[in-house]
């Protein structure tokens, strides 16, 4: 069973559920973080296990909004997080059923680990080539800029891609005068609102055409269930 077939299947299934951003690599890309004490897999997992970093841009919002409108997700019970959990768990089940895939380890950006800490998903994104960290501590990609969310890390106990795949991208921030940094300083001031934090993302010149719609932005920054109305 090759990693390419697993990645293709995972990409198709996840995209249908609104998770339109995925990076596949070897667990070896996270070796430095694991040496610092980050625990990503149970004992016995391959050091080169196939690793999927999963995120979403605008595509997730209509999927979750539709599920809320049909009563499948409650708007006041973190429907985005619940949809993420259900989708990744179902993905693991489907890969095992279709491919006889061995052990799978799941981590979520919104869940704390056994020690009460969140995994450093931005550092994971940078180490795997999923995204770059900008000067305002935002992760950004060439296709959507900073307009995405990191959702899950999926490790599958089969050999992943060679460690030099995918190739490292050129820096998106090289040569930029970093307007995001000034926006961050304003947002960090006392009395800042969620719109001030939104302004940090808006200051980035990369991927402006991928900016979230108003309802998605409102939910992203406030978790207001009324964002699903209409």
C-alpha positions in Angstrom: 0.0 0.0 0.0 1.7 3.2 -1.1 1.3 6.6 0.5 0.2 8.3 -2.7 -3.0 6.2 -2.8 -3.8 7.0 0.9 -3.1 10.7 0.3 -5.3 10.8 -2.8 -8.2 9.1 -1.0 -7.8 11.4 2.1 -7.7 14.5 -0.1 -10.9 13.5 -1.9 -12.8 12.7 1.3 -11.6 15.7 3.2 -12.3 18.2 0.3 -15.9 16.9 0.2 -16.3 17.9 3.8 -14.8 21.4 3.3 -11.2 20.7 4.4 -9.7 21.9 1.2 -6.1 22.3 2.3 -3.8 19.3 3.0 0.0 18.8 3.1 1.4 15.2 3.1 4.9 14.5 4.3 7.0 12.2 6.4 6.9 12.3 10.2 10.6 12.8 10.0 9.9 16.5 9.2 8.7 16.8 12.8 11.7 15.1 14.3 13.1 18.3 15.8 9.8 19.0 17.5 9.5 15.5 18.8 13.0 15.7 20.2 11.8 18.8 22.2 9.3 16.5 23.8 6.3 16.8 21.5 4.4 13.4 21.6 2.7 12.7 18.3 2.3 9.0 18.1 2.1 5.9 20.3 5.2 3.8 20.9 6.1 1.7 17.9 4.9 4.1 15.2 7.2 4.4 12.3 9.6 7.4 12.5 8.8 8.0 8.8 5.0 7.6 9.1 2.8 9.3 6.6 1.7 12.6 8.1 -1.2 14.8 7.0 -1.6 18.4 8.0 -5.3 19.3 7.4 -6.8 22.8 7.2 -9.5 24.8 5.5 -10.1 28.0 3.7 -13.5 29.4 2.7 -14.7 25.9 1.6 -15.6 24.7 5.1 -18.1 27.4 5.9 -20.9 26.4 3.5 -20.6 22.7 4.5 -20.9 23.5 8.3 -23.7 26.1 7.7 -25.6 23.5 5.7 -25.3 20.9 8.5 -26.4 23.5 11.1 -29.4 24.4 9.0 -30.4 20.7 8.8 -30.1 20.3 12.5 -27.1 17.9 12.2 -24.9 20.3 14.2 -25.9 22.7 17.0 -24.8 26.3 16.3 -24.1 26.9 20.0 -21.9 23.8 20.4 -18.8 24.6 18.4 -20.1 23.1 15.2 -16.9 23.7 13.3 -14.9 21.7 15.9 -17.5 19.0 16.1 -17.5 18.7 12.3 -13.7 18.5 12.3 -13.7 15.7 14.9 -16.4 13.7 13.2 -14.7 14.0 9.7 -11.2 13.0 10.9 -12.5 10.1 12.9 -14.6 8.9 9.9 -11.6 9.3 7.7 -9.6 7.0 9.9 -12.4 4.4 9.8 -12.7 4.7 6.0 -9.0 4.3 5.4 -8.9 1.2 7.6 -11.9 -0.2 5.8 -10.8 0.6 2.3 -7.0 0.1 2.5 -6.5 -2.0 5.6 -4.6 1.0 6.9 -2.8 0.3 10.2 -2.8 2.5 13.2 -3.8 6.1 12.9 -3.1 8.9 15.4 -5.2 12.0 15.4 -4.6 15.4 16.9 -6.8 18.5 16.7 -5.8 22.1 16.8 -8.7 22.9 19.2 -8.0 20.1 21.7 -5.6 20.1 24.6 -3.3 17.1 25.0 -3.1 14.9 28.1 -0.9 17.5 29.8 -3.4 20.3 29.2 -1.5 22.0 26.4 -2.3 22.7 22.7 0.0 21.2 20.1 2.1 24.0 18.4 0.2 23.7 15.1 1.8 26.8 13.6 5.3 25.3 14.2 4.0 22.0 12.8 2.7 23.8 9.7 6.0 25.5 9.2 8.1 22.3 9.7 5.9 20.3 7.2 5.8 22.9 4.5 2.1 23.5 5.0 2.6 27.2 5.7 5.1 29.9 6.6 5.2 31.9 9.8 5.0 35.6 9.1 6.4 38.5 11.2 3.0 39.0 12.9 2.9 35.4 14.0 0.3 34.5 11.4 0.7 31.4 9.3 0.3 32.0 5.5 0.3 30.1 2.3 0.8 31.2 -1.3 -2.7 30.1 -2.4 -4.8 31.7 0.4 -2.4 33.9 2.4 -3.4 34.0 6.0 -7.1 33.1 5.2 -7.2 29.5 6.5 -7.4 27.6 9.7 -5.3 24.6 10.9 -7.6 21.8 12.0 -5.9 18.4 12.4 -2.8 16.3 12.2 -3.2 12.8 11.0 -0.4 10.2 11.3 -0.8 6.9 9.5 1.6 4.1 10.4 2.9 3.5 6.8 6.0 4.8 5.1 5.4 8.4 4.1 7.0 10.4 1.3 10.7 10.9 1.0 11.8 13.5 3.5 12.6 16.0 0.7 9.0 16.0 -0.6 7.3 18.5 -0.8 10.0 21.0 -1.7 10.5 24.0 0.5 8.8 27.1 -0.9 10.4 30.5 -1.3 9.5 32.9 1.5 6.3 34.9 1.0 7.4 37.6 3.3 10.8 38.3 1.7 10.8 41.9 0.5 7.5 42.8 2.1 7.5 45.9 4.4 5.4 43.9 6.9 2.3 46.1 7.3 1.0 43.2 9.5 3.5 44.1 12.2 2.1 47.6 12.7 -1.5 46.2 12.7 -0.4 43.6 15.4 1.0 46.4 17.6 -2.3 48.3 17.4 -4.3 45.1 18.1 -2.1 44.3 21.1 -2.9 47.7 22.7 -5.4 47.8 25.5 -9.1 47.9 24.4 -8.6 46.1 21.1 -11.6 44.5 19.6 -11.9 41.4 17.4 -12.0 43.7 14.4 -8.5 45.0 15.4 -7.3 41.4 15.3 -9.0 40.9 12.0 -7.0 44.0 10.7 -3.8 42.1 11.3 -4.9 39.5 8.7 -6.3 42.2 6.4 -2.9 43.9 6.4 -1.3 40.9 4.7 -1.0 41.5 0.9 -1.0 37.8 0.1 -4.1 35.9 -0.8 -6.6 38.8 -0.4 -9.0 37.1 -2.9 -9.3 34.2 -0.4 -10.6 36.4 2.4 -13.4 34.8 4.4 -16.9 36.1 4.0 -18.5 38.2 6.7 -20.4 35.4 8.5 -17.3 33.2 8.6 -15.2 36.0 9.9 -17.7 36.8 12.6 -17.8 33.2 13.8 -14.1 32.7 13.4 -13.4 35.7 15.8 -16.4 35.6 18.1 -17.9 32.1 18.0 -21.3 33.8 17.8 -23.8 31.1 16.8 -25.9 33.8 15.2 -23.4 33.9 12.4 -25.1 30.8 11.1 -28.5 32.5 10.7 -29.6 33.2 7.1 
